[in-house]
Amino acid sequence: MLILALDSSTGVVTVAIARASESGREVLAEVSVPSRGASEVLLPATDAALSLAGCDLGEVERILVGVGPGTFTGIRIALAAARGLALATGAALSKNSTLAALAAPASVSMEESDVLAVLDAKRRQVFVQRFAGGHASEEILCIAPEELPAPDESLRRYRTLLVGDGAVRYRAILSGLGRIPPGASPLHRVTATGHVLSADLSPVPAREVVPLYVREPDAEVRRDLNPWSRG
């Protein structure tokens, strides 16, 4: 099964072409582009990834999209693109969380037993989720970094690895919870490859492929703070 994976929920547009079979999942090509204009970059990045993989869009059987958490606009752009591509190709949709994709390279490739995925949520908060043995062991939180709880007793024998731009930004606060790789480490990036490694590829109806915001969008908060926006 040929997979097109895409995500634009952070400051990077990332697209991968992969093949899934009974023997496992193989990433054929990945294109990641730092961008503030995901709507202008996502489809060209998709074309570039397909070209690198030597595949045509019509061969894609599954479109895997990152649904967040992350930036409000970036999430919606990726979802709109995924739905449009699914309609155009007849490919089924699958979805995955950004935090699962972030944790996957450390959990799967490096065989880290306990990984804390930490994304900068702005407003001095982080989106965070713990993964043990490659599987989510706790719910997603949106929390101030200094309020992040320590792991429970069952995980204390492992030394936690913290990954993500939130771990880098709040290193001074979070370093007591475990190891944080250097800021330039690729482990801190959300990638389409991470989605391929971690996602449940079961097909999902388009109506169920919805944003995972965790916290209400910033635009809604600003509207609530504006007295002229209230009815």
KELUM-16083 format. One record per atom (N, C-alpha, C, O, CB): x, y, z. Coordinates in steps of 0.02 Angstrom, whole numbers, padded with zeros to 5 digits, always signed. Each point is the difference from the previous one (the first is absolute). Glycine has a CB too. Example, Ala and Ser with C-alpha at 12.3 -4.5 7.8 and 13.67 -1.06 7.14 Angstrom:
BEGIN
+00660-00284+00390
-00045+00059+00000
+00045+00060+00000
+00052-00001+00033
-00147-00058+00029
+00077+00112-00098
+00042+00059+00003
-00039+00055+00037
+00025+00055+00008
+00034-00087-00116
// end
This chain:
BEGIN
+00043-00060+00000
-00043+00060+00000
+00044+00062+00000
+00044+00007+00043
-00136-00069+00019
+00081+00106-00110
+00039+00062-00004
-00034+00054+00042
-00061+00011-00005
+00102-00042-00111
-00002+00065+00158
-00025+00049+00048
+00028+00069-00016
+00060+00007-00014
-00071-00097+00103
-00031+00140-00087
+00021+00070-00001
-00015+00028+00069
-00058+00005+00020
+00036+00007-00145
+00075+00007+00161
-00008+00028+00068
+00017+00074-00003
+00049+00020-00032
-00021-00131+00086
-00068+00153-00020
+00013+00072-00001
-00019+00032+00066
-00045-00022+00036
+00027+00023-00159
+00054+00053+00138
-00012+00037+00062
+00023+00072-00009
+00054+00012-00028
-00042-00117+00098
-00052+00153-00046
+00022+00070+00000
-00021+00034+00065
-00014+00060+00002
+00006-00055-00127
+00004-00044+00179
-00025+00025+00064
+00052+00038+00040
-00016+00031+00051
-00063-00125-00050
+00143+00091-00023
+00052+00039+00033
+00028+00049-00051
-00033+00013-00051
+00062-00109+00131
+00030+00123-00069
+00029+00047-00047
+00033-00033-00059
+00034+00033-00039
-00017+00042+00133
-00027-00140-00102
+00030-00038-00055
-00054-00038-00038
-00041-00034+00030
+00149+00023+00034
-00107+00018-00130
-00043-00042-00043
+00040-00063-00015
+00056+00004-00025
-00117+00097-00026
+00032-00159+00065
+00036-00062-00009
-00045-00051-00035
-00057-00010+00018
+00126+00033+00085
-00040-00055-00154
-00037-00048-00042
+00045-00061-00010
+00060+00006-00013
-00126+00086-00046
+00037-00151+00064
+00037-00062-00013
-00040-00047-00043
-00062-00001+00002
+00121+00013+00107
-00024-00051-00149
-00029-00055-00038
+00028-00064+00029
+00061-00007+00008
-00073+00077-00115
-00032-00116+00124
+00022-00062+00033
-00040-00058-00028
-00053+00007-00030
+00084+00056+00134
-00003-00122-00092
-00035-00061-00020
-00009-00045+00061
+00048-00012+00037
+00000+00019-00154
-00109-00031+00127
-00015-00045+00055
-00016-00069-00027
-00038-00007-00049
-00005+00104+00119
+00071-00147-00038
-00013-00069-00020
-00001-00043+00062
+00008+00025+00056
+00046-00008-00169
-00063-00082+00105
-00001-00045+00058
+00067+00000+00036
+00003-00015+00060
-00088-00055-00118
+00139+00086+00022
+00066+00000+00031
+00018+00065+00035
+00051+00003+00034
-00017-00083-00121
-00075+00132+00079
+00014+00063+00034
-00015+00061-00042
-00036-00005-00051
+00122-00055+00116
-00058+00116-00045
-00011+00063-00035
+00067+00029-00021
+00047+00003+00039
-00152+00019+00028
+00109-00001-00129
+00062+00027-00028
-00014+00070-00028
-00043+00009-00042
+00085-00125+00015
-00003+00165+00051
-00006+00068-00026
+00042+00006-00063
+00060-00012+00001
-00080+00059+00115
-00012-00030-00171
+00034+00005-00065
+00030+00069-00011
+00052+00007-00032
-00130-00093-00013
+00045+00138+00071
+00024+00068-00009
-00034+00045+00051
-00057-00011+00020
+00078-00008-00143
+00015+00071+00144
-00030+00051+00044
+00025+00069-00021
+00059+00008-00017
-00066-00091+00112
-00038+00131-00093
+00017+00070-00013
-00026+00040+00058
-00060-00002+00016
+00057-00013-00142
+00047+00053+00159
-00020+00043+00056
+00025+00071-00014
+00059+00010-00015
-00056-00107+00097
-00048+00146-00078
+00016+00068-00018
-00022+00047+00055
-00060+00006+00013
+00049-00033-00135
+00059+00062+00156
-00021+00051+00049
-00040+00054-00037
+00022+00026-00051
+00080-00048+00124
-00161+00038-00047
-00043+00046-00036
-00052+00031+00045
-00027-00032+00044
+00045-00034-00147
-00031+00130+00092
-00055+00035+00032
-00062+00001-00045
-00054+00022+00020
+00136+00048+00045
-00073-00092-00127
-00056+00000-00047
-00015-00070-00024
+00013-00018-00057
+00018+00132+00021
-00059-00155+00080
-00012-00071-00015
-00044-00009-00061
+00010-00047-00039
+00002+00021+00159
-00060+00071-00130
-00046-00008-00057
+00036+00005-00067
-00022-00028-00049
-00069+00076+00120
+00147-00011-00073
+00038+00008-00061
+00051-00055-00010
+00024-00010-00056
-00041+00133+00065
+00035-00158+00043
+00056-00047-00002
-00023-00073-00001
+00035-00042-00028
+00033+00126+00088
-00126-00099-00031
-00019-00070+00012
-00007-00040-00065
+00028-00055-00004
-00085+00093+00107
+00021-00013-00152
-00009-00039-00061
+00064-00005-00041
+00014-00054-00027
-00132+00091+00025
+00159+00016-00005
+00065-00009-00033
+00045-00050+00036
+00037-00038-00032
-00046+00155-00009
+00007-00118+00108
+00039-00048+00038
-00025-00071-00013
+00040-00047-00004
-00017+00133+00092
-00088-00094-00096
-00029-00065-00017
+00024-00023-00068
+00020-00058-00008
-00121+00084+00077
+00100+00019-00118
+00025-00018-00067
+00074-00019+00003
+00021-00048-00033
-00105+00127-00018
+00123-00043+00091
+00072-00014+00005
+00012-00068+00032
+00044-00038-00023
-00021+00160+00031
-00061-00138+00044
+00008-00065+00033
-00019-00057-00047
+00035-00051-00003
-00059+00105+00114
-00030-00046-00148
-00020-00051-00048
+00053-00010-00054
+00015-00057-00019
-00135+00085+00040
+00149+00027-00044
+00053-00004-00051
+00061-00037+00027
+00029-00042-00034
-00071+00149-00017
+00063-00091+00112
+00057-00033+00031
-00012-00074+00008
+00046-00041-00007
-00017+00147+00067
-00090-00125-00044
-00017-00070+00011
-00011-00037-00066
-00005-00062-00001
-00046+00093+00110
+00046+00006-00164
-00014-00032-00064
-00071-00026-00006
-00012-00051-00031
+00132+00022+00025
-00166+00064+00038
-00070-00022+00002
-00046+00054-00028
+00018+00059-00005
+00007-00131+00105
-00085+00052-00120
-00051+00046-00022
-00054+00006+00053
-00012-00047+00039
+00035+00017-00160
-00056+00087+00123
-00053+00011+00049
-00055-00052-00007
-00029-00021+00051
+00055+00143-00052
-00040-00144-00059
-00052-00049-00011
+00014-00068+00031
-00045-00041+00007
+00019+00101-00110
+00089-00073+00121
+00018-00063+00032
-00013-00001+00075
-00001-00053+00031
+00088+00039-00119
-00098+00073+00117
-00008+00005+00073
-00066-00033+00021
-00053+00013-00028
+00120+00095+00029
-00062-00151+00049
-00059-00035+00026
-00022+00025+00068
-00057-00011+00021
+00094-00088-00085
+00008+00133+00099
-00018+00026+00066
+00031+00069+00009
+00059+00010-00014
-00066-00127+00062
-00033+00165-00024
+00025+00067+00016
-00004+00008+00075
-00054-00002+00030
+00016+00049-00142
+00096-00038+00142
+00008+00004+00073
+00015+00073+00018
+00048+00028-00024
-00007-00148+00031
-00082+00149+00036
+00008+00071+00016
+00007+00010+00075
-00034-00032+00040
-00033+00062-00141
+00112+00016+00119
+00007+00020+00069
-00055+00049+00019
-00009+00051-00033
+00133-00068+00026
-00160+00002+00061
-00059+00040+00019
+00013+00046+00059
-00046+00033+00023
-00025-00125-00066
+00133+00096+00067
+00016+00042+00056
+00016-00040+00062
+00001-00062-00002
-00074+00150-00046
+00085-00053+00104
-00005+00072+00009
+00057+00038-00036
+00050-00030-00021
-00106+00009+00130
+00046+00086-00115
+00048+00042-00035
-00033+00067-00014
-00043+00023+00037
+00101-00123-00088
-00038+00132-00004
-00029+00065-00017
-00068-00010-00033
-00010-00045-00040
+00126+00094+00027
-00162-00006+00031
-00068-00003-00026
-00001-00001-00077
-00031-00043-00030
-00010+00103+00133
+00076-00012-00133
-00001+00006-00073
+00034-00059-00033
-00025-00028-00049
+00024+00152+00061
+00059-00143+00014
+00038-00055-00029
-00038-00065+00000
+00001-00037-00049
+00102+00093+00085
-00137-00071+00019
-00040-00061+00005
-00054+00000-00053
-00009-00050-00036
+00032+00043+00159
-00059+00062-00130
-00057+00003-00046
+00024-00004-00073
-00034-00029-00043
-00030+00097+00126
+00121-00040-00098
+00027-00004-00068
+00016-00072-00018
-00017-00023-00055
+00064+00139+00066
-00016-00152+00034
+00017-00070-00013
-00062-00043-00009
-00004-00042-00044
+00110+00056+00109
-00156-00003-00022
-00062-00038-00005
-00036+00014-00065
-00025-00046-00032
+00016+00046+00156
+00006+00063-00144
-00033+00017-00063
+00036-00031-00059
-00032-00026-00046
-00007+00133+00096
+00105-00106-00048
+00039-00030-00055
-00011-00075-00002
-00008-00029-00054
+00094+00120+00065
-00085-00123+00047
-00009-00073+00003
-00069-00020-00027
-00006-00048-00038
+00083+00042+00136
-00128+00043-00079
-00068-00016-00024
-00005+00010-00075
-00031-00040-00036
-00016+00073+00147
+00077+00021-00135
-00002+00014-00072
+00037-00054-00040
-00025-00022-00052
+00019+00143+00077
+00064-00142+00000
+00038-00052-00035
-00037-00067+00002
+00002-00038-00048
+00104+00097+00078
-00140-00072+00026
-00038-00063+00006
-00058-00001-00051
-00013-00051-00031
+00043+00044+00153
-00063+00064-00129
-00054+00004-00049
+00026-00008-00071
-00032-00032-00042
-00031+00107+00119
+00121-00045-00090
+00028-00002-00068
+00025-00069-00020
-00003-00019-00058
+00034+00138+00072
-00006-00157+00035
+00032-00064-00015
-00042-00061+00019
+00012-00055-00026
+00096+00112+00043
-00157-00047+00026
-00037-00058+00026
+00035-00036+00056
-00024-00052+00023
-00025+00041-00135
+00106+00038+00135
+00037-00031+00055
-00038+00009+00065
-00035+00050+00010
+00144-00029-00070
-00102-00069+00105
-00031+00005+00066
+00042+00046+00045
+00060+00009-00012
-00109-00125-00001
+00017+00144+00064
+00034+00044+00047
+00017-00037+00065
-00037-00044+00022
-00024+00141-00071
+00118-00078+00078
+00017-00020+00069
+00025+00062+00035
+00021+00048-00032
+00008-00168-00002
-00030+00119+00101
+00021+00059+00038
+00047-00021+00056
+00002-00058+00020
-00110+00117-00048
+00147-00010+00052
+00048-00013+00054
+00014+00064+00036
-00004+00054-00029
+00055-00150-00034
-00034+00091+00127
+00015+00061+00038
+00072+00023-00013
+00044-00041-00013
-00127+00005+00101
+00093+00101-00084
+00066+00029-00008
+00048-00025+00053
+00059-00012-00014
-00112+00113-00037
+00029-00110+00112
+00043-00022+00055
+00023-00072-00010
+00057-00017+00016
-00116+00095+00060
+00016-00120-00104
+00021-00069-00015
+00055+00000-00053
+00048-00038+00005
-00163-00004+00024
+00108+00084-00079
+00051+00005-00052
+00065+00027+00028
+00054-00023-00019
-00143+00041-00066
+00085+00029+00131
+00060+00028+00031
+00037-00052+00041
+00061-00003-00002
-00117+00114+00005
+00019-00152+00033
+00032-00050+00044
+00026-00060-00038
+00046-00034+00023
-00121+00071+00067
+00048-00050-00149
+00014-00063-00035
+00073-00014-00016
+00023-00056+00013
-00134+00068-00059
+00149+00036+00018
+00070-00017-00016
+00041-00023+00061
+00041-00045-00006
-00048+00128-00086
-00005-00051+00149
+00035-00021+00061
-00027-00066+00026
+00039-00043+00022
-00017+00162+00006
-00087-00128-00031
-00031-00061+00027
+00015-00061-00043
+00014-00053+00026
-00104+00124+00022
+00087-00061-00114
+00006-00057-00046
+00072-00010-00023
+00028-00055+00008
-00145+00076-00046
+00147+00031+00011
+00067-00008-00029
+00054-00006+00053
+00047-00040-00008
-00085+00105-00089
+00033-00027+00152
+00051-00001+00051
-00018-00045+00059
+00039-00009+00046
-00008+00124-00079
-00092-00143+00030
-00023-00047+00051
+00002+00030+00071
+00015-00034+00049
+00026-00059-00121
-00057+00158+00076
-00006+00032+00066
-00065-00025+00033
-00052-00002-00032
+00116+00105-00008
-00059-00123+00103
-00057-00029+00034
-00051+00051+00023
-00060-00013+00001
+00134-00078+00036
-00051+00151-00019
-00044+00051+00028
+00015+00067-00034
+00054+00028+00009
-00061-00089+00102
-00040+00085-00151
+00010+00062-00038
-00055+00049+00018
-00059-00017+00002
+00114-00046-00096
-00035+00125+00108
-00048+00053+00013
+00002+00048-00059
+00050+00034-00011
-00036-00044+00137
-00068+00013-00165
-00005+00044-00058
-00027+00067+00024
-00053+00003+00030
+00035-00100-00110
+00055+00151+00066
-00016+00066+00027
+00001+00052-00057
+00053+00015-00026
-00005-00047+00140
-00106+00058-00132
-00005+00052-00051
-00015+00067+00033
-00041+00004+00045
+00003-00089-00130
+00070+00137+00060
-00014+00068+00024
-00070+00020-00021
-00015+00003-00060
+00138+00027+00054
-00166-00016+00054
-00070+00018-00014
-00011+00076+00003
-00056+00024-00005
+00020-00134+00051
+00092+00148-00037
-00004+00073+00009
-00036+00015+00067
-00018-00046+00037
+00017+00065-00164
-00008+00045+00141
-00032+00022+00062
+00033-00033+00062
-00034-00012+00050
-00075+00029-00113
+00174-00031+00059
+00038-00032+00053
-00032-00067+00021
-00002-00016+00059
+00038+00130-00019
-00059-00151-00089
-00026-00067+00011
+00032-00049-00050
+00028+00021-00050
-00137+00027+00094
+00102-00112-00028
+00024-00052-00046
-00055-00052-00009
-00039-00014+00045
+00159+00033-00009
-00121-00049-00096
-00038-00061-00011
+00046-00057+00016
+00057-00002-00024
-00131+00055-00067
+00052-00100+00131
+00045-00053+00022
-00037-00066+00006
-00058-00003+00019
+00128+00087+00041
-00034-00138-00078
-00027-00068+00008
+00058-00048+00011
+00052+00006-00032
-00153+00021-00040
+00091-00074+00117
+00052-00049+00015
-00013-00064-00040
-00057-00022-00008
+00072+00070+00124
+00040-00078-00140
-00003-00062-00038
+00047-00051+00033
+00058+00015+00013
-00086+00047-00121
+00002-00121+00121
+00040-00054+00030
-00002-00060-00047
-00053-00024-00018
+00028+00065+00136
+00084-00064-00137
+00003-00056-00046
-00031+00015-00067
-00025-00046-00034
+00022-00028+00131
+00004+00137-00118
-00028+00020-00065
-00074+00013+00000
-00028+00017-00052
+00116-00082+00003
-00121+00059+00107
-00072+00010+00004
-00016+00055+00050
+00033+00007+00051
-00053-00128-00081
-00032+00161+00015
-00020+00053+00046
-00021-00031+00067
-00042-00045+00002
+00005+00117-00099
+00066-00046+00150
-00016-00026+00067
-00039+00049+00041
-00023-00016+00055
+00125-00052-00060
-00110+00129-00020
-00038+00052+00035
-00038+00041-00052
+00015-00002-00059
+00070+00006+00153
-00135+00034-00070
-00038+00045-00043
+00043+00061-00019
+00049+00015+00032
-00157-00054+00021
+00087+00073-00107
+00032+00062-00020
-00019+00055+00049
-00058+00008+00018
+00058-00044-00139
+00050+00073+00143
-00011+00057+00045
+00020+00064-00035
+00045+00001-00042
-00026-00074+00142
-00052+00128-00083
+00023+00067-00017
+00011+00035+00067
-00048+00013+00036
-00015-00008-00149
+00126+00009+00129
+00017+00017+00069
+00061+00045+00001
+00040+00000-00047
-00088-00109+00087
+00055+00149+00012
+00061+00039+00010
+00057-00049+00014
-00009-00048+00037
-00056+00148+00007
+00124-00089-00073
+00054-00048+00008
+00019-00014+00072
+00019-00056+00017
+00023+00094-00126
-00047+00012+00152
+00018-00011+00070
-00051-00042+00038
+00014-00024+00055
+00045+00133-00058
-00118-00119-00027
-00051-00041+00032
+00000-00072-00025
-00041-00041+00021
-00027+00143-00009
+00114-00118-00057
+00002-00067-00028
+00017-00052+00053
+00051+00007+00034
-00017+00041-00145
-00077-00099+00120
+00012-00049+00053
+00057-00047-00016
+00014-00014-00059
-00134+00022+00089
+00153-00034+00021
+00052-00050-00009
-00032-00066-00019
-00059-00011+00014
+00134+00070+00070
-00037-00105-00115
-00028-00065-00019
-00020-00040+00062
+00028+00009+00054
+00041-00009-00157
-00118-00046+00094
-00021-00040+00056
+00053-00054+00016
+00049-00007-00037
-00170+00027+00007
+00111-00056+00084
+00050-00046+00024
+00017-00054-00051
+00058-00023-00002
-00100+00044+00116
-00005-00042-00155
+00013-00054-00047
+00050+00020-00054
+00029-00043-00033
-00143+00002+00054
+00126+00107-00029
+00046+00024-00051
+00065+00026+00030
+00045+00019-00038
-00142+00008-00033
+00104-00026+00135
+00058+00031+00031
+00065-00037-00014
+00054+00029+00004
-00129+00014+00084
+00070-00107-00104
+00062-00038-00013
+00029+00018-00068
+00058-00016-00015
-00101-00077+00087
+00004+00127-00114
+00025+00023-00065
+00018+00074+00006
-00030+00037+00039
-00041-00122-00101
+00121+00105+00023
+00017+00071-00002
-00036+00030-00060
+00014-00018-00057
+00100-00001+00112
-00158+00064-00042
-00043+00029-00052
+00040+00041-00049
+00046+00037+00019
-00141-00035+00062
+00077-00007-00145
+00027+00042-00053
-00053+00051-00020
-00056-00020-00018
+00133-00073-00023
-00062+00157+00045
-00046+00053-00018
+00017+00026-00070
+00058+00016-00013
-00074+00016+00135
-00034-00029-00166
+00012+00023-00069
-00053+00051-00019
-00056+00000+00026
+00108-00111-00056
-00033+00156-00016
-00047+00050-00024
+00024+00071+00013
+00043+00011+00043
-00134-00092-00025
+00063+00128-00056
+00022+00070+00009
-00018+00027+00068
+00033+00047+00024
-00046-00031-00146
-00038-00043+00154
-00016+00021+00068
+00053-00021+00050
+00015+00037+00047
-00135-00045-00076
+00149-00052+00019
+00054-00023+00043
+00061+00044-00008
+00036+00013+00049
-00080-00130-00055
+00057+00140-00056
+00057+00043-00012
-00011+00069+00031
+00044+00027+00033
-00020-00089-00140
-00083+00090+00096
-00014+00068+00025
+00001+00003+00076
+00025+00048+00029
-00093-00027-00131
+00042-00073+00134
-00006+00000+00073
+00050-00049+00032
-00015-00031+00051
-00106+00063-00061
+00179-00039-00021
+00051-00047+00024
+00016+00012+00074
+00005-00048+00038
+00042+00043-00154
-00039+00068+00136
+00019+00014+00069
-00052-00025+00050
+00017-00019+00056
+00045+00119-00097
-00125-00099+00021
-00054-00022+00045
-00008-00076-00002
-00014-00031+00051
-00044+00141-00069
+00066-00140-00042
-00018-00070-00010
+00058-00048+00006
-00011-00061+00002
-00078+00101-00074
+00151-00016+00076
+00057-00045-00001
+00002-00048+00059
+00031-00053-00005
+00031+00141-00055
-00095-00071+00115
-00002-00045+00057
-00043-00061-00012
+00002-00048+00039
+00017+00146+00033
-00060-00098-00125
-00044-00057-00014
+00033-00053-00043
-00028-00054-00008
-00068+00132+00017
+00155-00063-00037
+00034-00049-00042
+00050+00032-00047
+00019+00057+00010
-00120-00128-00004
+00122+00033-00056
+00049+00024-00048
-00033+00040-00056
-00053-00019-00024
+00126-00080+00051
-00041+00153-00046
-00024+00041-00056
+00057+00005-00050
+00052+00029+00017
-00133+00037+00057
+00074-00092-00135
+00054+00004-00050
+00016+00073-00017
-00040+00044+00014
+00004-00155-00060
+00094+00123+00017
+00018+00068-00023
-00054+00029-00045
-00036-00037-00034
+00157+00008+00044
-00126+00094-00011
-00054+00033-00036
-00003-00016-00074
-00054+00000-00030
+00062+00088+00111
+00050-00103-00112
+00001-00014-00071
-00017-00073-00017
+00000-00018-00059
+00085+00107+00048
-00098-00129+00061
-00014-00071-00013
-00063-00009-00042
-00050+00034+00012
+00106-00063+00097
-00054-00016-00158
-00060-00014-00040
-00057-00030+00041
-00057-00002-00022
+00131-00014-00076
-00058-00009+00158
-00052-00029+00043
-00051+00052+00023
-00054-00018+00023
+00137-00067+00014
-00066+00149-00043
-00046+00053+00022
-00049+00020-00054
-00043+00043+00012
+00132-00003+00064
-00085-00070-00136
-00042+00021-00055
-00058-00049-00011
+00008-00061+00006
+00091+00115-00059
-00157-00027+00038
-00057-00041-00022
+00011-00016-00074
+00009+00046-00041
-00089+00006+00127
+00079-00115-00104
+00012-00020-00070
-00056-00045-00025
-00033-00034+00039
+00157+00045-00021
-00132-00012-00083
-00048-00046-00030
+00023-00072+00010
-00041-00045+00005
+00010+00132-00090
+00097-00098+00087
+00026-00066+00016
-00024-00023+00068
-00017-00059+00009
+00118+00081-00081
-00101+00024+00120
-00026-00017+00067
-00072-00022-00002
-00020-00045+00037
+00099+00127+00011
-00118-00051-00091
-00070-00022-00008
-00003-00070-00028
-00039-00042+00023
+00003+00161-00041
+00077-00133-00032
+00000-00067-00030
+00018-00053+00052
-00029-00054+00001
+00061+00104-00112
+00017-00034+00153
+00023-00048+00050
-00052-00014+00054
-00003-00055+00027
+00118+00095-00048
-00156+00010+00037
-00042-00005+00060
-00075-00008-00013
-00037-00018+00046
+00122+00086+00008
-00108-00055-00114
-00073+00005-00011
-00034-00068-00006
+00029-00049-00023
-00008+00157-00034
-00083-00108+00079
-00047-00054-00016
-00025+00015-00071
-00032+00052-00011
-00002-00072+00135
+00047-00024-00170
-00017+00013-00070
-00070-00022-00019
-00017-00004-00059
+00136-00008+00033
-00160-00003+00076
-00069-00018-00015
-00035+00059-00034
+00010+00057+00020
-00013-00136+00080
-00039+00066-00150
-00035+00055-00034
-00050+00033+00047
-00032-00032+00040
+00046-00027-00149
-00020+00125+00102
-00044+00040+00042
-00045+00041-00046
+00024+00030-00048
+00062-00024+00142
-00152-00003-00080
-00044+00042-00041
+00022+00073+00003
+00024+00024+00051
-00119-00103-00029
+00087+00114-00077
+00023+00070-00004
-00031+00043+00055
+00033+00045+00026
-00020-00059-00149
-00075+00001+00143
-00033+00040+00052
+00034-00008+00068
-00010+00041+00044
-00097-00052-00107
+00146-00043+00071
+00034-00012+00064
+00072+00025+00000
+00035-00003+00051
-00108-00095-00035
+00096+00122-00073
+00067+00029-00004
-00006+00074+00017
-00007+00042-00044
+00046-00128-00044
-00035+00101+00152
-00013+00068+00025
+00061+00023+00041
+00039-00040+00023
-00164+00019-00021
+00132+00087+00005
+00057+00027+00038
+00000-00023+00073
-00052-00004+00032
+00051+00102-00108
+00061-00111+00101
+00011-00015+00070
+00034+00062+00030
+00062+00003+00002
-00054-00131-00021
-00048+00175+00041
+00028+00063+00025
+00025-00005+00071
+00050+00032+00017
-00127+00028-00093
+00044-00099+00119
+00014-00007+00072
-00020+00064+00037
-00036-00002+00049
+00132-00077-00074
-00072+00137-00001
-00018+00065+00028
-00036+00039-00054
+00014-00009-00059
+00085+00009+00139
-00146+00042-00060
-00037+00039-00050
+00048+00043-00041
+00049+00025+00028
-00152-00025+00046
+00089+00010-00139
+00044+00039-00042
+00012+00070+00026
-00044+00030+00031
+00004-00097-00127
+00101+00093+00083
+00017+00067+00023
-00048+00053-00026
-00016+00047+00035
+00135-00082-00031
-00143+00026-00066
-00046+00049-00029
-00064+00005+00041
-00027+00055+00008
+00074-00078-00121
-00070-00033+00140
-00061+00001+00040
+00012+00035+00066
-00043+00036+00025
+00006-00142-00078
+00097+00095+00082
+00016+00034+00063
+00003+00075-00010
-00027+00038+00040
+00091-00139-00002
-00032+00122-00092
+00005+00072-00014
-00069+00030-00012
-00014+00057+00021
+00128-00074-00069
-00158-00020+00014
-00068+00025-00013
-00037+00008+00066
-00036+00049+00009
+00035-00105-00121
+00009+00009+00159
-00034+00004+00064
+00025+00059+00041
-00038+00028+00040
+00023-00151-00042
+00078+00142-00009
+00028+00056+00038
-00021+00067-00030
+00009+00052+00032
+00087-00124+00000
-00123+00072-00092
-00021+00061-00034
-00073+00014+00017
-00044-00037-00021
+00127+00017-00073
-00097+00074+00132
-00069+00013+00020
-00047+00012-00059
-00060-00010+00006
+00105+00058+00099
-00017-00025-00163
-00042+00014-00058
-00021-00064-00036
-00044+00002-00043
+00102+00108+00030
-00027-00167+00031
-00018-00063-00034
-00056-00037+00035
-00024-00050-00025
+00141+00042-00014
-00138+00033+00097
-00051-00035+00038
-00070+00023-00020
-00013+00060-00011
+00094-00072+00106
-00126-00037-00100
-00068+00017-00019
-00040+00027+00058
-00059+00017-00008
+00064-00104-00078
// end
